[in-house]
Amino acid sequence: MNRLKVLVVDDEPDIRLELQDFVEELDFQCVLAANGEEALLAFKQDDSIQIVLSDLTMPGMSGLELLERITKDTDTRYRTRRFIFMTGNGDTRAVIDAMRLGASEFMIKPMDLDLLEDTLVEAREYVTAERFRVLNEQAREAELAATQVEVSGLNRDIRKAYSEALACLARAAEYKDPETGAHINRIGAYAALLAAELGWSREQCEMIRLAAPLHDVGKVATPDAVLLKKGPLTDEEFATMRQHPKFGYDVLSVSDYPVMAMAARIALNHHERWDGGGYPRGLTGSEIPMEASITTLVDVYDALRSVRPYKPSMTHEEAMTVILEGDGRTSPTHFRPEVLEAFKGADQAMNHIFESMAD
């Protein structure tokens, strides 16, 4: 390690040279200044100077003013340093002011060289220890930053894996009900769009984008003879079909992870209606979770827009009319009023999602 530098500041040349010899014998490097102005410039220009041995009273800038400038200047205020004053008198007020500004020692001229040696050695030990402390702190900060980058990368990987796992789970329902096509992907996009229109946070929108596509996952437990039947369902078969919300809830509620918890609520309630005419529990109004109300509407919109064996597709305008005005089968009273308003506000964006993510 390089030798520490001591800045010796005194307006008397003989004292400066005498102190230079003494300081260098103690294995320090020495920088000389004849007044406060020279000392301030030297200290600013050489950040390896960390010990200052200065006369208190000098023409022009005094030692006390020098310390005050160093202490308050943004370029030097945080530098590790030891500031030692020399004075020919015992001015108590000056001592108090110097200590307040961060002086470490106050020595009376003529100086006791043994005491000066002890003071400089102590200053060297302090500066050296402080250097190591700062280096260790910087190393810890760098290690923490690296760890945070690593954790951030790991979190991204986990989120990606989790998202893919949810997509695979939703896809399992699609394979049981192959008419859905890209339906599950659109449902997530629609739901996130309406959630944003309702003022949800970015995180909440992302949650419903992942959760809503799982609304029909309970169909994996529905018998194929019922799920894939081409003709009308009997009352018994229809009752079996109506069990898929509960099946979906049973599958998804085993996890308390927030997205899965939301998906479980959606699966259980996405066939409930605002007017109480839905299933499986016949909930009414605000008894239905908001995320389920959102999914209910976008599920109906996408079904209206999609081709089915029993019906042709509708245009965006036709689907809007059915949802907002009703057609005898679908009624605006089925949907949460604020979700209907969000649907109106997201009119063209809904159409864009369908067109850009078509089967």
BELZIBEL-V205949 format. One record per residue. N is the residue number from 1. RES is the residue in one letter. BURIAL is I if it has 16 or more other ideal C-beta (glycine too) atoms within 10 Angstrom, else O. Layout:
N,RES,BURIAL ; N,RES,BURIAL
//
This chain:
1,M,O ; 2,N,O ; 3,R,O ; 4,L,I ; 5,K,I ; 6,V,I ; 7,L,I ; 8,V,I ; 9,V,I ; 10,D,I ; 11,D,I ; 12,E,O ; 13,P,O ; 14,D,O ; 15,I,I ; 16,R,I ; 17,L,O ; 18,E,O ; 19,L,I ; 20,Q,I ; 21,D,O ; 22,F,I ; 23,V,I ; 24,E,O ; 25,E,O ; 26,L,O ; 27,D,O ; 28,F,I ; 29,Q,O ; 30,C,I ; 31,V,I ; 32,L,I ; 33,A,I ; 34,A,I ; 35,N,I ; 36,G,I ; 37,E,I ; 38,E,I ; 39,A,I ; 40,L,I ; 41,L,O ; 42,A,I ; 43,F,I ; 44,K,O ; 45,Q,O ; 46,D,O ; 47,D,O ; 48,S,O ; 49,I,I ; 50,Q,I ; 51,I,I ; 52,V,I ; 53,L,I ; 54,S,I ; 55,D,I ; 56,L,I ; 57,T,O ; 58,M,I ; 59,P,O ; 60,G,O ; 61,M,I ; 62,S,I ; 63,G,I ; 64,L,I ; 65,E,O ; 66,L,I ; 67,L,I ; 68,E,I ; 69,R,I ; 70,I,I ; 71,T,I ; 72,K,O ; 73,D,O ; 74,T,O ; 75,D,O ; 76,T,I ; 77,R,O ; 78,Y,O ; 79,R,O ; 80,T,O ; 81,R,I ; 82,R,I ; 83,F,I ; 84,I,I ; 85,F,I ; 86,M,I ; 87,T,I ; 88,G,O ; 89,N,O ; 90,G,O ; 91,D,O ; 92,T,O ; 93,R,O ; 94,A,I ; 95,V,I ; 96,I,O ; 97,D,O ; 98,A,I ; 99,M,O ; 100,R,O ; 101,L,I ; 102,G,O ; 103,A,I ; 104,S,I ; 105,E,I ; 106,F,I ; 107,M,I ; 108,I,O ; 109,K,O ; 110,P,O ; 111,M,I ; 112,D,O ; 113,L,O ; 114,D,O ; 115,L,O ; 116,L,I ; 117,E,O ; 118,D,O ; 119,T,I ; 120,L,I ; 121,V,O ; 122,E,O ; 123,A,I ; 124,R,I ; 125,E,O ; 126,Y,I ; 127,V,I ; 128,T,O ; 129,A,O ; 130,E,O ; 131,R,O ; 132,F,O ; 133,R,O ; 134,V,O ; 135,L,O ; 136,N,O ; 137,E,O ; 138,Q,O ; 139,A,O ; 140,R,O ; 141,E,O ; 142,A,O ; 143,E,O ; 144,L,O ; 145,A,O ; 146,A,O ; 147,T,O ; 148,Q,O ; 149,V,O ; 150,E,O ; 151,V,O ; 152,S,O ; 153,G,O ; 154,L,O ; 155,N,O ; 156,R,O ; 157,D,O ; 158,I,O ; 159,R,O ; 160,K,O ; 161,A,O ; 162,Y,O ; 163,S,O ; 164,E,O ; 165,A,O ; 166,L,I ; 167,A,I ; 168,C,O ; 169,L,I ; 170,A,I ; 171,R,O ; 172,A,O ; 173,A,I ; 174,E,I ; 175,Y,O ; 176,K,I ; 177,D,I ; 178,P,O ; 179,E,O ; 180,T,I ; 181,G,I ; 182,A,O ; 183,H,I ; 184,I,I ; 185,N,I ; 186,R,I ; 187,I,I ; 188,G,I ; 189,A,I ; 190,Y,I ; 191,A,I ; 192,A,I ; 193,L,I ; 194,L,I ; 195,A,I ; 196,A,I ; 197,E,I ; 198,L,I ; 199,G,O ; 200,W,I ; 201,S,O ; 202,R,O ; 203,E,O ; 204,Q,I ; 205,C,I ; 206,E,I ; 207,M,I ; 208,I,I ; 209,R,I ; 210,L,I ; 211,A,I ; 212,A,I ; 213,P,I ; 214,L,I ; 215,H,I ; 216,D,I ; 217,V,I ; 218,G,I ; 219,K,I ; 220,V,I ; 221,A,I ; 222,T,I ; 223,P,O ; 224,D,O ; 225,A,O ; 226,V,I ; 227,L,I ; 228,L,O ; 229,K,O ; 230,K,O ; 231,G,O ; 232,P,O ; 233,L,O ; 234,T,O ; 235,D,O ; 236,E,O ; 237,E,I ; 238,F,O ; 239,A,O ; 240,T,I ; 241,M,I ; 242,R,O ; 243,Q,I ; 244,H,I ; 245,P,I ; 246,K,I ; 247,F,I ; 248,G,I ; 249,Y,I ; 250,D,O ; 251,V,I ; 252,L,I ; 253,S,O ; 254,V,O ; 255,S,O ; 256,D,O ; 257,Y,O ; 258,P,O ; 259,V,I ; 260,M,I ; 261,A,O ; 262,M,I ; 263,A,I ; 264,A,I ; 265,R,I ; 266,I,I ; 267,A,I ; 268,L,I ; 269,N,I ; 270,H,I ; 271,H,I ; 272,E,I ; 273,R,I ; 274,W,I ; 275,D,O ; 276,G,O ; 277,G,O ; 278,G,I ; 279,Y,I ; 280,P,O ; 281,R,O ; 282,G,O ; 283,L,I ; 284,T,O ; 285,G,O ; 286,S,O ; 287,E,O ; 288,I,I ; 289,P,I ; 290,M,I ; 291,E,I ; 292,A,I ; 293,S,I ; 294,I,I ; 295,T,I ; 296,T,I ; 297,L,I ; 298,V,I ; 299,D,I ; 300,V,I ; 301,Y,I ; 302,D,I ; 303,A,I ; 304,L,I ; 305,R,I ; 306,S,I ; 307,V,O ; 308,R,O ; 309,P,O ; 310,Y,O ; 311,K,O ; 312,P,O ; 313,S,O ; 314,M,I ; 315,T,O ; 316,H,I ; 317,E,O ; 318,E,O ; 319,A,I ; 320,M,I ; 321,T,O ; 322,V,I ; 323,I,I ; 324,L,O ; 325,E,O ; 326,G,O ; 327,D,O ; 328,G,O ; 329,R,O ; 330,T,I ; 331,S,I ; 332,P,O ; 333,T,O ; 334,H,I ; 335,F,I ; 336,R,I ; 337,P,O ; 338,E,O ; 339,V,I ; 340,L,I ; 341,E,O ; 342,A,I ; 343,F,I ; 344,K,O ; 345,G,O ; 346,A,I ; 347,D,O ; 348,Q,O ; 349,A,O ; 350,M,I ; 351,N,I ; 352,H,O ; 353,I,I ; 354,F,I ; 355,E,O ; 356,S,O ; 357,M,I ; 358,A,O ; 359,D,O
//
